[in-house]
Amino acid sequence: MKTIATFLTIAALTACAPMPNRDSAMTLQSGAFTMNAEIPRQYTCEGANISPPLTWSHVPAGTKSFALIMDDPGIAQAGEPAFNFVHWVLYNLPANTTELPEAIKALPSGTGEGLNGMNATGYGGPCPPSGRHRYFHTLYALDIELPKSIGKPTKTELVTIMKGHVLATAQLLGTYEKQLK
């Protein structure tokens, strides 16, 4: 009888326990556009081609640095293979960083830049050859600072180096279709 009473007490306490806060997952947002919305022209090749403002929150404990990758995974067109065009690669953003301002010129101290799809560092805004494309801004919370010796990695190289060190990710998806043809 005592076993049943103990079981019922545990079951009742479990049923009344607060649910985990699902809002505590790391988030990535922009004051310029919302999830799945169109990226404003000023952040594209048809505008000033400046980086959008980004902010993040709910960073996991143990975060030592962040990495940010913006890419366009593309879709296969008739008779063509799918592609992945990389627009921005940052790593070793300090753990106390929670934002990147619009048109950022000076990155936080210690931040490294990788190579984008134009084989250069820095932000390269959306510039789809045709149709509406999706642009993923992915923030990675890492449990280490990456070695400076990695230099200017490509997205593929950075993802390989980060393997096993990602505590959390957050994504912001924007779209863009060229207005001038």
Buried (B, 14 or more C-beta within 10 A) or exposed (E): EEEEEEEEEEEEEEEEEEEEEEEEEBBBBBEBBEEEEBBBBBBBBBBEBBBBBBBBBBBEEEBBBBBBBBBBEBEEEEEEEEEEBBBBBBBBBBBEBEBBEBBBEEBBEEBBBBBBBEEEBBBBBBBBEEEEBBBBBBBBBBBBBBEEEBEBBBBEBBBEBBEEBBBBBBEBBBBBBBEEE
